[in-house]
Each structure stands twice: as C-alpha cells, then as structure tokens.
Amino acid sequence: MLTREEIATAADDAQALIEEARRRHRARRRRIAVALCAAVLAGGIGYVASGSGGASNAPAHKARSGAAPSAPPQLQWKELAANGLPPGSTVTSVTTYHGHLVAAGQYFSGAGYGDNTVAPGYPVAASPVVWTSTDGTSWTLAWQPGGIVLGSGAFPQLVATPDGLFAFDSGTGGTALWRSSDGTTFVRQTLPEGMAGRLLSRAVFGHGRLVVTEQSNGAGGPAYAGAGGVIWSSSNGISWQRDGAPKNAGLGKVAVTGTGFLLAGESASTHPTVWTSRDGVTWRARTLGRRGLVSVAAHGAEMVASVSWKLTPLVLWSSNGEEKWTRSRATITTDTSTAGPFAVPDGFAIVGHPLAGSHLSIWYSATGAQWSKLQMSGSPSNG
C-alpha cells in the first residue's frame, strides 16, 4: 500500500500529463483517460489500467548501468468519462488532499463546442477552478473565484502541504496564491511585490518548505524562456523569502529529491542545465549538452533529466547523487508532445507518441539509466 505522501508526490508530477490529455480529448469528448492513466502509473490512484509485470507498489530493485533492468509493467487501458467536468474545462494540475483527489484548471463556457452555454454554478469564464473527486471519475466543483483573475495564459498549479492546500495561478497579470484548509474554501494570500509581479514556472513542497521558481513577466510560464529566473521559498505559504538563484539563468521545473531539490533550466550561456541544492539557496550546476529544453524528476536519491530539441530523440541523463550525471544509451524517438520524465513509485516514466504512430506510448525506467517501452493494449489514441 502506497503512503499518502507517495501518492500525492506522484500525482503532482502527473500534472503535465493531465494538461496533454485535456488537449487531446477536448474535441467534445470530455475525457481525461490519459491523465488518469498517468495517475495509475504515478501511484495507483485511478481505475483505468490493470496488468502485471515487474513493477509493483513495493520499492523495486533498481539496477543501474551494466545490470539488467527490472521488467516493466504490462497494462490494460480503460477510458473513463470525467463526469462533472463541463465542456470548456481544462485541467492543469492534480494532487491528493485529505483523502480526496483535487484538480485545478480553467473553465471557458462553450470553448471548442460551438455555443456559449454556461454550465450551472460557473461564470462565463473562470481561472483558477478547483474540482474534487473520491474516485477520479466523478468530479464536483469545489471553488472558483467568479471570473478570470490573471488574464490570458494562466496555468493553475496545486501544492498540498501539512499547513494546507495551496492553489497557485500565473498569467499575464503575474502570480497569485490561494490557501485552503479543507480543499473547498480558498482565501487569497498576499505575496511580496517582486513575487506577485513575475510569472510562476513551478511550485513544489519538500523538506518542510514550499519552493517556487519564477521568470520575468513575459518570459516564463510552465516552460522557461529567457534569463532572470528567481527562487522563492516559504515554510508556511504566508511569509516568503527570495533565495539564491543561479545568476542570469532561465528556470523551469523543480523537483524534490531525497536530500534537497533538483532544478531544470537554461544557463546564462543558454546551455541546458540542471542544478542541485541541499537547502534551496546554494546550487551546484551541471551542463547537459549544448542546446535543448530540460525536464527533471526525482525519486529519493535517484534523479533523471531529459533534454529535448525539436524532433530529435530525447537525450536522457541519470544520477544517484549530486556529483555525477551519466548519459543513458536509451533512444526514445517521439514528436514534440513528449511529457516527462515523471517520478512513479517504482522509478520513472516518459509519455509521448512515436513519429510513425498515433497511439500514446509510455517508457519506464527504474533508475533512469535503462528504459523500456511498456507493452499496452487498448491504449489511448492521438485523437
């Protein structure tokens, strides 16, 4: 049985999959099958896949380079309707809180459906919006602010902590934050001026601290672009301090490791780079090639980074400590819809679909050193 902390961490890392799933299924289907499939891989919290194989809910034996990798799981996919999410809903983040699944996103009446029908209980448009569910198939509107708070390009994110559930939103108007103690009533928090005026890249909770990466307004969002990234941290989500950040770097995803934090981005010289830190203040850099966008994930001491560049195969790196990163020999050829890596209880996963195919594919690795493509039947298509 997975702990709540493992499920919450894995579900939070699946949020990019959920965004991709909503994009693929927005054409009148109101499905989040891919998102829930990701949730299954990322902690067994959905009911869309079953099967057998080497992966289980128990910690796996993690073979590194030179050793045979553990057998990847074989999954049977099942598509589930997302009841309660009206047409025009987009989910960008999911986590667990007080035994429930909680999702955040946006709502635009009639978006993509050819009419302007407004769903009961919703305004014409709202962001952020929060929904809750006990099983991942039936969702209930929990909260919405009555309209669009931060303009276009908003990207709501949820972070669960012992002090409450935090809903971040970021758009052309900067960054805003709401806190909830019950997952249904949210109160907006006051942020430092320098934090509110920038664009949020990613927020995580680990080692007793909320850690947030941001970019200058107009050069950021969920992915990073340009220099001038900053890092903020807080022990309670109320008082924030600006921490030391790599100078003139573009900062993106941040992940929690067994001993600190792992950060992805672009160095001042525009090279793909990862940084590790024990305290979120002092960072150690490692350049991973000459060009490309970096994404990272961590599972205890194991760390993985992927570098993507246009339509070339992903370049994968792994490390089981801060000092040494090793390039994997694995070749994962996909198009630009690749998402990941994501931490799952038994290792890591990457999602995408091959250039020559139309079905989504998932690659699995116990440590990031060796990767196997999962064997699936009935997998969600590209439609």
MARLUM-916233 format. One record per residue (C-alpha): x, y, z. Coordinates in steps of 0.02 Angstrom, whole numbers, padded with zeros to 5 digits, always signed. Layout:
N
XYZ;...
//
This chain:
383
+00000+00000+00000;+00071+00168-00051;+00083+00305+00079;-00018+00464+00054;+00143+00561+00031;+00198+00445-00113;+00029+00460-00197;+00024+00649-00178;+00200+00670-00247;+00169+00557-00395;+00001+00634-00435;+00076+00808-00430;+00211+00754-00553;+00073+00690-00669;+00001+00864-00694;+00084+00893-00863;+00008+00730-00924;-00162+00794-00873;-00139+00953-00974;-00088+00849-01126;-00235+00732-01100;-00359+00876-01097;-00286+00945-01258;-00302+00778-01346;-00480+00747-01288;-00555+00922-01289;-00650+00890-01452;-00820+00861-01370;-00769+00704-01276;-00738+00773-01101;-00617+00632-01061;-00463+00627-00951;-00414+00448-00985;-00231+00488-01017;-00223+00591-00859;-00296+00451-00756;-00183+00325-00841;-00039+00435-00785;-00110+00436-00611;-00112+00247-00610;+00070+00240-00656;+00105+00379-00533;+00030+00300-00381;-00117+00185-00416;-00250+00317-00383;-00356+00292-00539;-00453+00146-00611;-00402+00146-00793;-00263+00018-00803;-00233-00157-00741;-00100-00285-00777;+00057-00369-00716;+00244-00357-00732;+00400-00312-00637;+00333-00151-00562;+00230-00156-00405;+00183-00045-00260;+00334-00107-00163;+00504-00025-00188;+00586-00105-00339;+00764-00166-00350;+00845-00029-00450;+00976-00087-00573;+01098+00042-00639;+01208+00038-00793;+01276-00135-00831;+01137-00229-00741;+00977-00297-00815;+00830-00179-00786;+00676-00240-00695;+00534-00297-00806;+00417-00153-00848;+00232-00174-00807;+00106-00228-00938;-00053-00128-00930;-00229-00142-00997;-00301+00030-01027;-00481+00080-00998;-00552+00251-01041;-00661+00332-00909;-00779+00478-00926;-00740+00627-00816;-00915+00657-00750;-00940+00830-00677;-00813+00921-00785;-00919+01028-00902;-00874+01065-01084;-00743+01202-01085;-00648+01135-00935;-00459+01116-00941;-00363+01026-00804;-00182+01078-00774;-00143+01006-00602;-00196+00864-00487;-00145+00809-00313;-00218+00723-00160;-00276+00811-00003;-00369+00742+00149;-00403+00579+00059;-00477+00659-00098;-00413+00694-00272;-00407+00880-00306;-00388+00955-00480;-00359+01133-00537;-00381+01215-00705;-00491+01335-00802;-00666+01349-00871;-00724+01440-01028;-00907+01423-01074;-00934+01338-01240;-00747+01331-01278;-00723+01223-01432;-00906+01168-01435;-00984+01298-01549;-01101+01377-01422;-01096+01491-01271;-01190+01383-01146;-01134+01420-00968;-01128+01270-00852;-01230+01283-00691;-01128+01355-00548;-00998+01432-00663;-00971+01608-00729;-00941+01636-00915;-00756+01604-00883;-00654+01566-00728;-00473+01534-00681;-00419+01455-00570;-00554+01324-00542;-00542+01182-00415;-00633+01014-00425;-00632+00867-00304;-00660+00680-00327;-00656+00522-00224;-00626+00402-00369;-00558+00501-00516;-00716+00477-00622;-00847+00587-00537;-00793+00767-00506;-00876+00906-00408;-00846+01092-00424;-00765+01144-00260;-00718+01326-00289;-00699+01460-00422;-00658+01645-00398;-00802+01713-00502;-00700+01755-00657;-00528+01763-00736;-00406+01830-00607;-00241+01848-00701;-00285+01867-00884;-00232+01755-01027;-00103+01617-01020;-00149+01564-00842;-00082+01397-00780;-00154+01346-00610;-00050+01230-00501;-00094+01140-00338;+00028+01100-00197;-00026+01001-00043;+00066+01033+00121;+00035+00995+00306;-00016+01178+00325;-00149+01173+00190;-00185+01157+00006;-00110+01296-00099;-00177+01348-00270;-00054+01449-00374;-00106+01538-00533;+00003+01631-00656;-00038+01730-00813;-00012+01897-00896;-00060+01980-00733;+00080+01897-00635;+00062+01766-00498;-00073+01742-00366;-00094+01619-00223;-00242+01549-00127;-00239+01438+00028;-00369+01313+00088;-00381+01209+00246;-00522+01098+00182;-00499+01093-00008;-00662+01187-00041;-00642+01362+00033;-00493+01462-00033;-00427+01626+00035;-00311+01733-00069;-00140+01764+00009;-00035+01921-00002;+00128+01894-00097;+00284+02002-00097;+00276+02130-00237;+00425+02053-00326;+00343+01882-00322;+00169+01938-00375;+00238+02032-00525;+00327+01883-00602;+00268+01726-00691;+00267+01561-00598;+00363+01417-00676;+00338+01279-00546;+00295+01258-00362;+00335+01107-00252;+00337+01061-00068;+00477+00962+00013;+00588+00957+00167;+00466+01071+00258;+00470+01210+00128;+00371+01274-00020;+00492+01313-00161;+00438+01417-00312;+00531+01459-00472;+00481+01614-00571;+00529+01710-00728;+00518+01891-00776;+00341+01935-00832;+00333+01900-01017;+00470+01767-01015;+00412+01615-00922;+00259+01513-00883;+00257+01325-00868;+00413+01315-00977;+00562+01430-00960;+00621+01561-01084;+00749+01697-01062;+00856+01742-00914;+00814+01819-00747;+00740+01671-00654;+00714+01687-00466;+00676+01566-00324;+00561+01596-00177;+00531+01486-00025;+00417+01481+00125;+00389+01368+00274;+00204+01411+00287;+00147+01492+00124;+00123+01659+00212;+00297+01730+00237;+00409+01717+00083;+00593+01745+00057;+00689+01764-00104;+00827+01634-00109;+00989+01624-00204;+00960+01576-00386;+01083+01534-00525;+01134+01701-00600;+01053+01752-00765;+00975+01580-00787;+00807+01532-00859;+00724+01420-00730;+00591+01288-00759;+00535+01132-00668;+00594+01099-00491;+00583+00927-00408;+00607+00866-00229;+00749+00743-00201;+00792+00637-00050;+00912+00769+00014;+00855+00932-00065;+00797+00998-00233;+00831+00972-00418;+00808+01116-00540;+00798+01119-00730;+00832+01265-00844;+00949+01357-00958;+01114+01430-00902;+01169+01609-00938;+01260+01539-01091;+01093+01461-01150;+01151+01281-01120;+01029+01152-01048;+01074+01137-00864;+01020+01054-00703;+01058+01119-00529;+01053+01026-00362;+01037+01103-00190;+01028+01041-00012;+00947+01199+00056;+00869+01288-00093;+00996+01429-00075;+01162+01361-00138;+01154+01275-00307;+01276+01159-00397;+01264+01165-00589;+01287+01027-00717;+01275+01066-00904;+01189+00932-01010;+01241+00969-01188;+01237+01124-01297;+01053+01152-01335;+00881+01092-01290;+00744+01105-01158;+00769+01012-00995;+00640+00923-00887;+00682+00834-00724;+00610+00712-00598;+00674+00637-00436;+00635+00483-00334;+00732+00487-00172;+00917+00487-00217;+00882+00442-00399;+00872+00590-00519;+00828+00594-00705;+00839+00731-00836;+00780+00733-01016;+00841+00855-01148;+00728+00883-01298;+00767+00977-01457;+00642+00990-01599;+00609+00815-01672;+00773+00734-01623;+00771+00586-01500;+00767+00631-01316;+00935+00636-01229;+00919+00556-01057;+01032+00578-00906;+01028+00499-00733;+01115+00521-00566;+01107+00438-00396;+01197+00583-00312;+01241+00764-00340;+01415+00739-00411;+01398+00630-00566;+01273+00627-00709;+01277+00485-00836;+01203+00491-01010;+01087+00346-01048;+01108+00242-01205;+00920+00231-01224;+00841+00303-01381;+00666+00374-01365;+00606+00447-01529;+00444+00546-01513;+00367+00705-01576;+00355+00868-01480;+00208+00807-01373;+00327+00711-01258;+00293+00740-01073;+00407+00693-00931;+00504+00619-00851;+00388+00590-00704;+00427+00504-00540;+00323+00349-00504;+00336+00236-00351;+00444+00109-00443;+00550+00230-00544;+00516+00349-00688;+00402+00365-00840;+00401+00466-01001;+00246+00488-01109;+00233+00532-01293;+00189+00456-01459;+00307+00393-01595;+00331+00494-01753;+00262+00350-01856;+00115+00307-01743;-00044+00380-01673;-00056+00295-01504;+00018+00365-01345;+00167+00269-01278;+00246+00258-01107;+00428+00219-01070;+00480+00158-00897;+00645+00154-00803;+00689+00102-00627;+00834+00223-00613;+00842+00324-00774;+00993+00226-00837;+00896+00099-00941;+00724+00122-01018;+00591+00000-01081;+00436+00037-01182;+00281-00025-01092;+00178-00155-01181;-00002-00095-01184;-00165-00145-01265;-00310-00028-01286;-00202+00125-01256;-00274+00299-01282;-00254+00363-01459;-00198+00528-01526;-00374+00582-01574;
//
